[in-house]
């Protein structure tokens, strides 16, 4: 019997459709299972219910801050990073230690950042 390899799961919270589709495609081609959300409420639902290995969060999701989603992930000890045009200046005080990838970023940058995040298991606030 052949055992199926469990793909690592990445939650992507991004409300810009073009960026979201690009990230989803990249992550799937790199061997990840992707959960894609564009709204905070859906992200929060998945953050408490799904087996997630890491997350990439835009700071602003359709006018709402993704910080509550970061908090939910942190409670489950799921490593996450912010990918945002706001850069580090857009972070709340409690998320100042989070990994941030400044938009615009290249595919090699996002792949390297995700690999580092998964390898280190780092989380904001640790």
Backbone as XML, in Angstrom:
<?xml version="1.0"?>
<chain id="A" units="angstrom">
  <residue number="1" name="UNK">
    <atom name="N" x="0.843" y="-1.180" z="0.000"/>
    <atom name="CA" x="0.000" y="0.000" z="0.000"/>
    <atom name="C" x="0.890" y="1.246" z="0.000"/>
  </residue>
  <residue number="2" name="UNK">
    <atom name="N" x="0.569" y="2.213" z="-0.835"/>
    <atom name="CA" x="1.342" y="3.452" z="-0.935"/>
    <atom name="C" x="0.753" y="4.490" z="0.007"/>
  </residue>
  <residue number="3" name="UNK">
    <atom name="N" x="1.608" y="5.043" z="0.873"/>
    <atom name="CA" x="1.150" y="6.085" z="1.794"/>
    <atom name="C" x="1.169" y="7.428" z="1.080"/>
  </residue>
  <residue number="4" name="UNK">
    <atom name="N" x="0.092" y="8.184" z="1.228"/>
    <atom name="CA" x="0.019" y="9.509" z="0.640"/>
    <atom name="C" x="0.728" y="10.505" z="1.555"/>
  </residue>
  <residue number="5" name="UNK">
    <atom name="N" x="1.564" y="11.330" z="0.957"/>
    <atom name="CA" x="2.282" y="12.340" z="1.719"/>
    <atom name="C" x="1.341" y="13.503" z="2.020"/>
  </residue>
  <residue number="6" name="UNK">
    <atom name="N" x="1.301" y="13.898" z="3.280"/>
    <atom name="CA" x="0.466" y="15.032" z="3.672"/>
    <atom name="C" x="1.175" y="16.322" z="3.257"/>
  </residue>
  <residue number="7" name="UNK">
    <atom name="N" x="0.498" y="17.130" z="2.470"/>
    <atom name="CA" x="1.073" y="18.397" z="2.044"/>
    <atom name="C" x="0.967" y="19.419" z="3.168"/>
  </residue>
  <residue number="8" name="UNK">
    <atom name="N" x="2.017" y="20.200" z="3.390"/>
    <atom name="CA" x="1.915" y="21.274" z="4.379"/>
    <atom name="C" x="0.881" y="22.297" z="3.904"/>
  </residue>
  <residue number="9" name="UNK">
    <atom name="N" x="0.135" y="22.826" z="4.842"/>
    <atom name="CA" x="-0.956" y="23.742" z="4.526"/>
    <atom name="C" x="-0.585" y="25.186" z="4.868"/>
  </residue>
  <residue number="10" name="UNK">
    <atom name="N" x="-0.799" y="26.076" z="3.897"/>
    <atom name="CA" x="-0.534" y="27.502" z="4.087"/>
    <atom name="C" x="-1.837" y="28.267" z="3.934"/>
  </residue>
  <residue number="11" name="UNK">
    <atom name="N" x="-2.160" y="29.059" z="4.944"/>
    <atom name="CA" x="-3.299" y="29.977" z="4.869"/>
    <atom name="C" x="-2.798" y="31.282" z="4.270"/>
  </residue>
  <residue number="12" name="UNK">
    <atom name="N" x="-3.452" y="31.728" z="3.202"/>
    <atom name="CA" x="-3.123" y="33.012" z="2.591"/>
    <atom name="C" x="-4.325" y="33.927" z="2.766"/>
  </residue>
  <residue number="13" name="UNK">
    <atom name="N" x="-4.121" y="35.040" z="3.464"/>
    <atom name="CA" x="-5.165" y="36.041" z="3.656"/>
    <atom name="C" x="-4.779" y="37.264" z="2.832"/>
  </residue>
  <residue number="14" name="UNK">
    <atom name="N" x="-5.432" y="37.416" z="1.704"/>
    <atom name="CA" x="-5.088" y="38.479" z="0.749"/>
    <atom name="C" x="-6.349" y="38.894" z="0.009"/>
  </residue>
  <residue number="15" name="UNK">
    <atom name="N" x="-6.652" y="40.193" z="0.010"/>
    <atom name="CA" x="-7.871" y="40.654" z="-0.649"/>
    <atom name="C" x="-7.662" y="41.174" z="-2.066"/>
  </residue>
  <residue number="16" name="UNK">
    <atom name="N" x="-6.428" y="41.317" z="-2.502"/>
    <atom name="CA" x="-6.164" y="41.714" z="-3.885"/>
    <atom name="C" x="-6.137" y="40.450" z="-4.730"/>
  </residue>
  <residue number="17" name="UNK">
    <atom name="N" x="-7.141" y="40.288" z="-5.580"/>
    <atom name="CA" x="-7.342" y="39.036" z="-6.309"/>
    <atom name="C" x="-6.125" y="38.607" z="-7.116"/>
  </residue>
  <residue number="18" name="UNK">
    <atom name="N" x="-5.473" y="39.529" z="-7.797"/>
    <atom name="CA" x="-4.313" y="39.171" z="-8.618"/>
    <atom name="C" x="-3.189" y="38.623" z="-7.755"/>
  </residue>
  <residue number="19" name="UNK">
    <atom name="N" x="-2.912" y="39.288" z="-6.642"/>
    <atom name="CA" x="-1.859" y="38.840" z="-5.730"/>
    <atom name="C" x="-2.239" y="37.487" z="-5.124"/>
  </residue>
  <residue number="20" name="UNK">
    <atom name="N" x="-3.497" y="37.344" z="-4.727"/>
    <atom name="CA" x="-3.966" y="36.099" z="-4.120"/>
    <atom name="C" x="-3.811" y="34.919" z="-5.071"/>
  </residue>
  <residue number="21" name="UNK">
    <atom name="N" x="-4.215" y="35.114" z="-6.328"/>
    <atom name="CA" x="-4.125" y="34.030" z="-7.302"/>
    <atom name="C" x="-2.668" y="33.680" z="-7.603"/>
  </residue>
  <residue number="22" name="UNK">
    <atom name="N" x="-1.811" y="34.684" z="-7.666"/>
    <atom name="CA" x="-0.391" y="34.450" z="-7.917"/>
    <atom name="C" x="0.221" y="33.639" z="-6.760"/>
  </residue>
  <residue number="23" name="UNK">
    <atom name="N" x="-0.073" y="34.037" z="-5.531"/>
    <atom name="CA" x="0.447" y="33.320" z="-4.365"/>
    <atom name="C" x="-0.090" y="31.894" z="-4.306"/>
  </residue>
  <residue number="24" name="UNK">
    <atom name="N" x="-1.371" y="31.743" z="-4.554"/>
    <atom name="CA" x="-1.974" y="30.413" z="-4.532"/>
    <atom name="C" x="-1.293" y="29.504" z="-5.550"/>
  </residue>
  <residue number="25" name="UNK">
    <atom name="N" x="-1.118" y="29.988" z="-6.771"/>
    <atom name="CA" x="-0.474" y="29.201" z="-7.811"/>
    <atom name="C" x="0.963" y="28.838" z="-7.417"/>
  </residue>
  <residue number="26" name="UNK">
    <atom name="N" x="1.703" y="29.807" z="-6.935"/>
    <atom name="CA" x="3.089" y="29.583" z="-6.526"/>
    <atom name="C" x="3.176" y="28.539" z="-5.413"/>
  </residue>
  <residue number="27" name="UNK">
    <atom name="N" x="2.336" y="28.672" z="-4.401"/>
    <atom name="CA" x="2.370" y="27.751" z="-3.268"/>
    <atom name="C" x="1.968" y="26.338" z="-3.686"/>
  </residue>
  <residue number="28" name="UNK">
    <atom name="N" x="0.960" y="26.227" z="-4.538"/>
    <atom name="CA" x="0.546" y="24.906" z="-4.998"/>
    <atom name="C" x="1.642" y="24.243" z="-5.830"/>
  </residue>
  <residue number="29" name="UNK">
    <atom name="N" x="2.296" y="25.012" z="-6.700"/>
    <atom name="CA" x="3.391" y="24.459" z="-7.506"/>
    <atom name="C" x="4.586" y="24.078" z="-6.638"/>
  </residue>
  <residue number="30" name="UNK">
    <atom name="N" x="4.732" y="24.736" z="-5.501"/>
    <atom name="CA" x="5.833" y="24.428" z="-4.587"/>
    <atom name="C" x="5.498" y="23.261" z="-3.648"/>
  </residue>
  <residue number="31" name="UNK">
    <atom name="N" x="4.281" y="22.703" z="-3.768"/>
    <atom name="CA" x="3.927" y="21.533" z="-2.982"/>
    <atom name="C" x="3.165" y="21.800" z="-1.707"/>
  </residue>
  <residue number="32" name="UNK">
    <atom name="N" x="2.489" y="22.934" z="-1.624"/>
    <atom name="CA" x="1.690" y="23.258" z="-0.441"/>
    <atom name="C" x="0.204" y="23.128" z="-0.755"/>
  </residue>
  <residue number="33" name="UNK">
    <atom name="N" x="-0.556" y="22.787" z="0.260"/>
    <atom name="CA" x="-2.018" y="22.886" z="0.183"/>
    <atom name="C" x="-2.335" y="24.311" z="0.599"/>
  </residue>
  <residue number="34" name="UNK">
    <atom name="N" x="-3.221" y="24.990" z="-0.125"/>
    <atom name="CA" x="-3.494" y="26.404" z="0.123"/>
    <atom name="C" x="-4.934" y="26.614" z="0.549"/>
  </residue>
  <residue number="35" name="UNK">
    <atom name="N" x="-5.093" y="27.389" z="1.614"/>
    <atom name="CA" x="-6.394" y="27.900" z="2.021"/>
    <atom name="C" x="-6.347" y="29.400" z="1.755"/>
  </residue>
  <residue number="36" name="UNK">
    <atom name="N" x="-7.191" y="29.875" z="0.860"/>
    <atom name="CA" x="-7.161" y="31.268" z="0.435"/>
    <atom name="C" x="-8.398" y="31.994" z="0.946"/>
  </residue>
  <residue number="37" name="UNK">
    <atom name="N" x="-8.175" y="33.109" z="1.639"/>
    <atom name="CA" x="-9.286" y="33.930" z="2.129"/>
    <atom name="C" x="-9.031" y="35.391" z="1.770"/>
  </residue>
  <residue number="38" name="UNK">
    <atom name="N" x="-10.119" y="36.111" z="1.570"/>
    <atom name="CA" x="-10.021" y="37.531" z="1.257"/>
    <atom name="C" x="-10.654" y="38.391" z="2.344"/>
  </residue>
  <residue number="39" name="UNK">
    <atom name="N" x="-11.308" y="37.753" z="3.303"/>
    <atom name="CA" x="-12.003" y="38.489" z="4.364"/>
    <atom name="C" x="-11.602" y="37.958" z="5.736"/>
  </residue>
  <residue number="40" name="UNK">
    <atom name="N" x="-11.568" y="38.838" z="6.696"/>
    <atom name="CA" x="-11.167" y="38.506" z="8.061"/>
    <atom name="C" x="-12.038" y="37.406" z="8.661"/>
  </residue>
  <residue number="41" name="UNK">
    <atom name="N" x="-13.347" y="37.514" z="8.531"/>
    <atom name="CA" x="-14.257" y="36.547" z="9.164"/>
    <atom name="C" x="-13.958" y="35.117" z="8.708"/>
  </residue>
  <residue number="42" name="UNK">
    <atom name="N" x="-13.742" y="34.939" z="7.417"/>
    <atom name="CA" x="-13.451" y="33.592" z="6.900"/>
    <atom name="C" x="-12.084" y="33.116" z="7.389"/>
  </residue>
  <residue number="43" name="UNK">
    <atom name="N" x="-11.135" y="34.026" z="7.444"/>
    <atom name="CA" x="-9.820" y="33.675" z="7.963"/>
    <atom name="C" x="-9.888" y="33.197" z="9.402"/>
  </residue>
  <residue number="44" name="UNK">
    <atom name="N" x="-10.684" y="33.867" z="10.214"/>
    <atom name="CA" x="-10.844" y="33.475" z="11.616"/>
    <atom name="C" x="-11.486" y="32.102" z="11.737"/>
  </residue>
  <residue number="45" name="UNK">
    <atom name="N" x="-12.469" y="31.816" z="10.878"/>
    <atom name="CA" x="-13.098" y="30.492" z="10.889"/>
    <atom name="C" x="-12.064" y="29.398" z="10.615"/>
  </residue>
  <residue number="46" name="UNK">
    <atom name="N" x="-11.264" y="29.608" z="9.586"/>
    <atom name="CA" x="-10.261" y="28.597" z="9.219"/>
    <atom name="C" x="-9.146" y="28.494" z="10.249"/>
  </residue>
  <residue number="47" name="UNK">
    <atom name="N" x="-8.777" y="29.628" z="10.839"/>
    <atom name="CA" x="-7.673" y="29.643" z="11.812"/>
    <atom name="C" x="-7.961" y="28.784" z="13.030"/>
  </residue>
  <residue number="48" name="UNK">
    <atom name="N" x="-9.214" y="28.622" z="13.383"/>
    <atom name="CA" x="-9.541" y="27.807" z="14.555"/>
    <atom name="C" x="-9.913" y="26.377" z="14.196"/>
  </residue>
  <residue number="49" name="UNK">
    <atom name="N" x="-10.194" y="26.112" z="12.912"/>
    <atom name="CA" x="-10.725" y="24.803" z="12.543"/>
    <atom name="C" x="-9.811" y="23.946" z="11.672"/>
  </residue>
  <residue number="50" name="UNK">
    <atom name="N" x="-8.910" y="24.553" z="10.940"/>
    <atom name="CA" x="-8.114" y="23.816" z="9.956"/>
    <atom name="C" x="-6.705" y="23.499" z="10.467"/>
  </residue>
  <residue number="51" name="UNK">
    <atom name="N" x="-6.128" y="22.398" z="9.987"/>
    <atom name="CA" x="-4.725" y="22.098" z="10.310"/>
    <atom name="C" x="-3.810" y="22.937" z="9.406"/>
  </residue>
  <residue number="52" name="UNK">
    <atom name="N" x="-3.345" y="24.047" z="9.920"/>
    <atom name="CA" x="-2.539" y="25.005" z="9.164"/>
    <atom name="C" x="-1.099" y="24.938" z="9.661"/>
  </residue>
  <residue number="53" name="UNK">
    <atom name="N" x="-0.153" y="24.914" z="8.724"/>
    <atom name="CA" x="1.259" y="24.868" z="9.082"/>
    <atom name="C" x="1.909" y="26.240" z="9.128"/>
  </residue>
  <residue number="54" name="UNK">
    <atom name="N" x="1.384" y="27.185" z="8.345"/>
    <atom name="CA" x="1.925" y="28.547" z="8.303"/>
    <atom name="C" x="0.901" y="29.445" z="7.624"/>
  </residue>
  <residue number="55" name="UNK">
    <atom name="N" x="1.093" y="30.763" z="7.776"/>
    <atom name="CA" x="0.155" y="31.702" z="7.162"/>
    <atom name="C" x="0.887" y="32.938" z="6.652"/>
  </residue>
  <residue number="56" name="UNK">
    <atom name="N" x="0.354" y="33.479" z="5.558"/>
    <atom name="CA" x="0.828" y="34.731" z="4.977"/>
    <atom name="C" x="-0.354" y="35.688" z="5.014"/>
  </residue>
  <residue number="57" name="UNK">
    <atom name="N" x="-0.199" y="36.792" z="5.736"/>
    <atom name="CA" x="-1.312" y="37.702" z="5.974"/>
    <atom name="C" x="-1.046" y="39.088" z="5.411"/>
  </residue>
  <residue number="58" name="UNK">
    <atom name="N" x="-1.975" y="39.584" z="4.612"/>
    <atom name="CA" x="-1.959" y="40.995" z="4.259"/>
    <atom name="C" x="-2.476" y="41.729" z="5.494"/>
  </residue>
  <residue number="59" name="UNK">
    <atom name="N" x="-1.930" y="42.888" z="5.797"/>
    <atom name="CA" x="-2.356" y="43.627" z="6.991"/>
    <atom name="C" x="-3.780" y="44.139" z="6.855"/>
  </residue>
  <residue number="60" name="UNK">
    <atom name="N" x="-4.150" y="44.588" z="5.658"/>
    <atom name="CA" x="-5.472" y="45.152" z="5.427"/>
    <atom name="C" x="-6.268" y="44.198" z="4.549"/>
  </residue>
  <residue number="61" name="UNK">
    <atom name="N" x="-7.354" y="43.664" z="5.095"/>
    <atom name="CA" x="-8.231" y="42.767" z="4.347"/>
    <atom name="C" x="-9.572" y="43.462" z="4.129"/>
  </residue>
  <residue number="62" name="UNK">
    <atom name="N" x="-9.748" y="44.044" z="2.973"/>
    <atom name="CA" x="-11.001" y="44.725" z="2.619"/>
    <atom name="C" x="-11.398" y="45.744" z="3.685"/>
  </residue>
  <residue number="63" name="UNK">
    <atom name="N" x="-10.420" y="46.509" z="4.160"/>
    <atom name="CA" x="-10.698" y="47.561" z="5.134"/>
    <atom name="C" x="-10.653" y="47.120" z="6.584"/>
  </residue>
  <residue number="64" name="UNK">
    <atom name="N" x="-10.402" y="45.844" z="6.827"/>
    <atom name="CA" x="-10.292" y="45.334" z="8.197"/>
    <atom name="C" x="-8.861" y="44.894" z="8.461"/>
  </residue>
  <residue number="65" name="UNK">
    <atom name="N" x="-8.399" y="45.114" z="9.663"/>
    <atom name="CA" x="-7.066" y="44.681" z="10.070"/>
    <atom name="C" x="-7.021" y="43.162" z="10.205"/>
  </residue>
  <residue number="66" name="UNK">
    <atom name="N" x="-5.919" y="42.565" z="9.773"/>
    <atom name="CA" x="-5.754" y="41.111" z="9.930"/>
    <atom name="C" x="-5.144" y="40.749" z="11.292"/>
  </residue>
  <residue number="67" name="UNK">
    <atom name="N" x="-4.945" y="41.723" z="12.162"/>
    <atom name="CA" x="-4.335" y="41.437" z="13.463"/>
    <atom name="C" x="-5.121" y="40.428" z="14.300"/>
  </residue>
  <residue number="68" name="UNK">
    <atom name="N" x="-6.476" y="40.461" z="14.303"/>
    <atom name="CA" x="-7.189" y="39.404" z="15.032"/>
    <atom name="C" x="-6.895" y="38.003" z="14.478"/>
  </residue>
  <residue number="69" name="UNK">
    <atom name="N" x="-6.681" y="37.911" z="13.189"/>
    <atom name="CA" x="-6.319" y="36.630" z="12.581"/>
    <atom name="C" x="-4.921" y="36.209" z="13.036"/>
  </residue>
  <residue number="70" name="UNK">
    <atom name="N" x="-3.996" y="37.151" z="13.072"/>
    <atom name="CA" x="-2.647" y="36.860" z="13.581"/>
    <atom name="C" x="-2.714" y="36.375" z="15.028"/>
  </residue>
  <residue number="71" name="UNK">
    <atom name="N" x="-3.566" y="37.006" z="15.829"/>
    <atom name="CA" x="-3.724" y="36.600" z="17.233"/>
    <atom name="C" x="-4.265" y="35.178" z="17.336"/>
  </residue>
  <residue number="72" name="UNK">
    <atom name="N" x="-5.260" y="34.844" z="16.503"/>
    <atom name="CA" x="-5.832" y="33.487" z="16.522"/>
    <atom name="C" x="-4.788" y="32.452" z="16.124"/>
  </residue>
  <residue number="73" name="UNK">
    <atom name="N" x="-3.986" y="32.770" z="15.128"/>
    <atom name="CA" x="-2.920" y="31.855" z="14.717"/>
    <atom name="C" x="-1.884" y="31.708" z="15.820"/>
  </residue>
  <residue number="74" name="UNK">
    <atom name="N" x="-1.542" y="32.810" z="16.441"/>
    <atom name="CA" x="-0.542" y="32.786" z="17.514"/>
    <atom name="C" x="-1.027" y="31.931" z="18.683"/>
  </residue>
  <residue number="75" name="UNK">
    <atom name="N" x="-2.310" y="31.993" z="18.995"/>
    <atom name="CA" x="-2.862" y="31.167" z="20.078"/>
    <atom name="C" x="-2.691" y="29.681" z="19.778"/>
  </residue>
  <residue number="76" name="UNK">
    <atom name="N" x="-2.736" y="29.318" z="18.509"/>
    <atom name="CA" x="-2.543" y="27.915" z="18.112"/>
    <atom name="C" x="-1.084" y="27.602" z="17.801"/>
  </residue>
  <residue number="77" name="UNK">
    <atom name="N" x="-0.209" y="28.582" z="17.997"/>
    <atom name="CA" x="1.223" y="28.417" z="17.755"/>
    <atom name="C" x="1.528" y="28.100" z="16.290"/>
  </residue>
  <residue number="78" name="UNK">
    <atom name="N" x="0.755" y="28.728" z="15.407"/>
    <atom name="CA" x="0.953" y="28.591" z="13.965"/>
    <atom name="C" x="1.805" y="29.770" z="13.504"/>
  </residue>
  <residue number="79" name="UNK">
    <atom name="N" x="2.961" y="29.514" z="12.904"/>
    <atom name="CA" x="3.816" y="30.621" z="12.458"/>
    <atom name="C" x="3.158" y="31.390" z="11.311"/>
  </residue>
  <residue number="80" name="UNK">
    <atom name="N" x="3.350" y="32.695" z="11.320"/>
    <atom name="CA" x="2.772" y="33.547" z="10.283"/>
    <atom name="C" x="3.717" y="34.689" z="9.972"/>
  </residue>
  <residue number="81" name="UNK">
    <atom name="N" x="3.469" y="35.286" z="8.813"/>
    <atom name="CA" x="4.186" y="36.507" z="8.447"/>
    <atom name="C" x="3.187" y="37.446" z="7.797"/>
  </residue>
  <residue number="82" name="UNK">
    <atom name="N" x="3.513" y="38.711" z="7.857"/>
    <atom name="CA" x="2.722" y="39.710" z="7.159"/>
    <atom name="C" x="3.406" y="40.010" z="5.835"/>
  </residue>
  <residue number="83" name="UNK">
    <atom name="N" x="2.623" y="40.118" z="4.770"/>
    <atom name="CA" x="3.109" y="40.542" z="3.458"/>
    <atom name="C" x="2.261" y="41.748" z="3.094"/>
  </residue>
  <residue number="84" name="UNK">
    <atom name="N" x="2.871" y="42.923" z="3.116"/>
    <atom name="CA" x="2.064" y="44.127" z="2.991"/>
    <atom name="C" x="2.838" y="45.297" z="2.415"/>
  </residue>
  <residue number="85" name="UNK">
    <atom name="N" x="2.130" y="46.158" z="1.743"/>
    <atom name="CA" x="2.713" y="47.395" z="1.249"/>
    <atom name="C" x="2.992" y="48.383" z="2.362"/>
  </residue>
  <residue number="86" name="UNK">
    <atom name="N" x="2.387" y="48.173" z="3.530"/>
    <atom name="CA" x="2.615" y="49.050" z="4.677"/>
    <atom name="C" x="3.987" y="48.814" z="5.303"/>
  </residue>
  <residue number="87" name="UNK">
    <atom name="N" x="4.540" y="47.626" z="5.086"/>
    <atom name="CA" x="5.820" y="47.305" z="5.706"/>
    <atom name="C" x="5.693" y="47.232" z="7.216"/>
  </residue>
  <residue number="88" name="UNK">
    <atom name="N" x="6.794" y="47.315" z="7.900"/>
    <atom name="CA" x="6.831" y="47.224" z="9.360"/>
    <atom name="C" x="6.036" y="48.349" z="10.029"/>
  </residue>
  <residue number="89" name="UNK">
    <atom name="N" x="5.957" y="49.518" z="9.365"/>
    <atom name="CA" x="5.230" y="50.656" z="9.937"/>
    <atom name="C" x="3.740" y="50.370" z="10.094"/>
  </residue>
  <residue number="90" name="UNK">
    <atom name="N" x="3.212" y="49.408" z="9.356"/>
    <atom name="CA" x="1.800" y="49.084" z="9.439"/>
    <atom name="C" x="1.441" y="48.123" z="10.553"/>
  </residue>
  <residue number="91" name="UNK">
    <atom name="N" x="2.439" y="47.650" z="11.293"/>
    <atom name="CA" x="2.173" y="46.673" z="12.353"/>
    <atom name="C" x="1.693" y="47.333" z="13.632"/>
  </residue>
  <residue number="92" name="UNK">
    <atom name="N" x="0.855" y="46.609" z="14.346"/>
    <atom name="CA" x="0.456" y="47.059" z="15.679"/>
    <atom name="C" x="1.620" y="46.802" z="16.638"/>
  </residue>
  <residue number="93" name="UNK">
    <atom name="N" x="1.582" y="47.412" z="17.776"/>
    <atom name="CA" x="2.657" y="47.255" z="18.761"/>
    <atom name="C" x="2.857" y="45.790" z="19.152"/>
  </residue>
  <residue number="94" name="UNK">
    <atom name="N" x="1.777" y="45.049" z="19.331"/>
    <atom name="CA" x="1.906" y="43.655" z="19.776"/>
    <atom name="C" x="2.423" y="42.724" z="18.683"/>
  </residue>
  <residue number="95" name="UNK">
    <atom name="N" x="2.483" y="43.207" z="17.438"/>
    <atom name="CA" x="2.975" y="42.380" z="16.338"/>
    <atom name="C" x="4.309" y="42.872" z="15.786"/>
  </residue>
  <residue number="96" name="UNK">
    <atom name="N" x="4.975" y="43.734" z="16.525"/>
    <atom name="CA" x="6.236" y="44.334" z="16.056"/>
    <atom name="C" x="7.331" y="43.310" z="15.765"/>
  </residue>
  <residue number="97" name="UNK">
    <atom name="N" x="7.273" y="42.139" z="16.384"/>
    <atom name="CA" x="8.303" y="41.125" z="16.180"/>
    <atom name="C" x="7.990" y="40.163" z="15.040"/>
  </residue>
  <residue number="98" name="UNK">
    <atom name="N" x="6.838" y="40.352" z="14.396"/>
    <atom name="CA" x="6.443" y="39.443" z="13.314"/>
    <atom name="C" x="7.333" y="39.628" z="12.083"/>
  </residue>
  <residue number="99" name="UNK">
    <atom name="N" x="7.486" y="38.558" z="11.340"/>
    <atom name="CA" x="8.181" y="38.637" z="10.060"/>
    <atom name="C" x="7.308" y="39.453" z="9.105"/>
  </residue>
  <residue number="100" name="UNK">
    <atom name="N" x="7.940" y="40.361" z="8.352"/>
    <atom name="CA" x="7.209" y="41.192" z="7.392"/>
    <atom name="C" x="7.912" y="41.133" z="6.045"/>
  </residue>
  <residue number="101" name="UNK">
    <atom name="N" x="7.148" y="40.888" z="5.012"/>
    <atom name="CA" x="7.651" y="40.925" z="3.653"/>
    <atom name="C" x="7.008" y="42.129" z="2.981"/>
  </residue>
  <residue number="102" name="UNK">
    <atom name="N" x="7.829" y="43.074" z="2.577"/>
    <atom name="CA" x="7.349" y="44.322" z="1.983"/>
    <atom name="C" x="6.868" y="44.087" z="0.553"/>
  </residue>
  <residue number="103" name="UNK">
    <atom name="N" x="5.646" y="44.545" z="0.245"/>
    <atom name="CA" x="5.158" y="44.521" z="-1.131"/>
    <atom name="C" x="5.714" y="45.735" z="-1.859"/>
  </residue>
  <residue number="104" name="UNK">
    <atom name="N" x="6.007" y="45.637" z="-3.118"/>
    <atom name="CA" x="5.940" y="44.420" z="-3.925"/>
    <atom name="C" x="7.143" y="43.520" z="-3.650"/>
  </residue>
  <residue number="105" name="UNK">
    <atom name="N" x="6.933" y="42.228" z="-3.751"/>
    <atom name="CA" x="7.995" y="41.260" z="-3.525"/>
    <atom name="C" x="8.048" y="40.310" z="-4.712"/>
  </residue>
  <residue number="106" name="UNK">
    <atom name="N" x="9.170" y="39.680" z="-4.881"/>
    <atom name="CA" x="9.337" y="38.704" z="-5.949"/>
    <atom name="C" x="9.025" y="37.307" z="-5.458"/>
  </residue>
  <residue number="107" name="UNK">
    <atom name="N" x="8.855" y="36.404" z="-6.393"/>
    <atom name="CA" x="8.532" y="35.023" z="-6.036"/>
    <atom name="C" x="9.643" y="34.364" z="-5.239"/>
  </residue>
  <residue number="108" name="UNK">
    <atom name="N" x="10.896" y="34.656" z="-5.575"/>
    <atom name="CA" x="11.991" y="34.057" z="-4.819"/>
    <atom name="C" x="11.976" y="34.563" z="-3.377"/>
  </residue>
  <residue number="109" name="UNK">
    <atom name="N" x="11.590" y="35.810" z="-3.171"/>
    <atom name="CA" x="11.525" y="36.366" z="-1.811"/>
    <atom name="C" x="10.442" y="35.687" z="-0.981"/>
  </residue>
  <residue number="110" name="UNK">
    <atom name="N" x="9.265" y="35.493" z="-1.566"/>
    <atom name="CA" x="8.172" y="34.881" z="-0.802"/>
    <atom name="C" x="8.485" y="33.414" z="-0.511"/>
  </residue>
  <residue number="111" name="UNK">
    <atom name="N" x="9.088" y="32.714" z="-1.466"/>
    <atom name="CA" x="9.446" y="31.320" z="-1.221"/>
    <atom name="C" x="10.495" y="31.207" z="-0.119"/>
  </residue>
  <residue number="112" name="UNK">
    <atom name="N" x="11.501" y="32.069" z="-0.148"/>
    <atom name="CA" x="12.545" y="32.045" z="0.882"/>
    <atom name="C" x="11.964" y="32.404" z="2.252"/>
  </residue>
  <residue number="113" name="UNK">
    <atom name="N" x="11.090" y="33.403" z="2.284"/>
    <atom name="CA" x="10.490" y="33.821" z="3.556"/>
    <atom name="C" x="9.617" y="32.711" z="4.136"/>
  </residue>
  <residue number="114" name="UNK">
    <atom name="N" x="8.837" y="32.043" z="3.294"/>
    <atom name="CA" x="7.983" y="30.958" z="3.778"/>
    <atom name="C" x="8.826" y="29.783" z="4.259"/>
  </residue>
  <residue number="115" name="UNK">
    <atom name="N" x="9.873" y="29.465" z="3.542"/>
    <atom name="CA" x="10.766" y="28.386" z="3.980"/>
    <atom name="C" x="11.384" y="28.704" z="5.342"/>
  </residue>
  <residue number="116" name="UNK">
    <atom name="N" x="11.822" y="29.944" z="5.509"/>
    <atom name="CA" x="12.403" y="30.358" z="6.795"/>
    <atom name="C" x="11.364" y="30.300" z="7.903"/>
  </residue>
  <residue number="117" name="UNK">
    <atom name="N" x="10.148" y="30.714" z="7.594"/>
    <atom name="CA" x="9.072" y="30.705" z="8.588"/>
    <atom name="C" x="8.771" y="29.276" z="9.033"/>
  </residue>
  <residue number="118" name="UNK">
    <atom name="N" x="8.648" y="28.375" z="8.076"/>
    <atom name="CA" x="8.359" y="26.976" z="8.413"/>
    <atom name="C" x="9.522" y="26.330" z="9.158"/>
  </residue>
  <residue number="119" name="UNK">
    <atom name="N" x="10.729" y="26.641" z="8.756"/>
    <atom name="CA" x="11.907" y="26.047" z="9.395"/>
    <atom name="C" x="12.085" y="26.524" z="10.835"/>
  </residue>
  <residue number="120" name="UNK">
    <atom name="N" x="11.818" y="27.778" z="11.063"/>
    <atom name="CA" x="12.055" y="28.339" z="12.399"/>
    <atom name="C" x="10.871" y="28.175" z="13.334"/>
  </residue>
  <residue number="121" name="UNK">
    <atom name="N" x="9.680" y="28.060" z="12.747"/>
    <atom name="CA" x="8.485" y="28.008" z="13.590"/>
    <atom name="C" x="8.288" y="29.318" z="14.323"/>
  </residue>
  <residue number="122" name="UNK">
    <atom name="N" x="8.889" y="30.400" z="13.818"/>
    <atom name="CA" x="8.806" y="31.694" z="14.505"/>
    <atom name="C" x="7.395" y="32.234" z="14.477"/>
  </residue>
  <residue number="123" name="UNK">
    <atom name="N" x="7.077" y="33.005" z="15.518"/>
    <atom name="CA" x="5.774" y="33.621" z="15.652"/>
    <atom name="C" x="5.966" y="35.035" z="16.185"/>
  </residue>
  <residue number="124" name="UNK">
    <atom name="N" x="5.041" y="35.883" z="15.859"/>
    <atom name="CA" x="5.065" y="37.239" z="16.407"/>
    <atom name="C" x="4.856" y="37.151" z="17.922"/>
  </residue>
  <residue number="125" name="UNK">
    <atom name="N" x="5.558" y="37.984" z="18.628"/>
    <atom name="CA" x="5.347" y="38.055" z="20.068"/>
    <atom name="C" x="6.120" y="37.051" z="20.876"/>
  </residue>
  <residue number="126" name="UNK">
    <atom name="N" x="6.901" y="36.200" z="20.256"/>
    <atom name="CA" x="7.682" y="35.207" z="20.993"/>
    <atom name="C" x="8.858" y="35.824" z="21.651"/>
  </residue>
</chain>
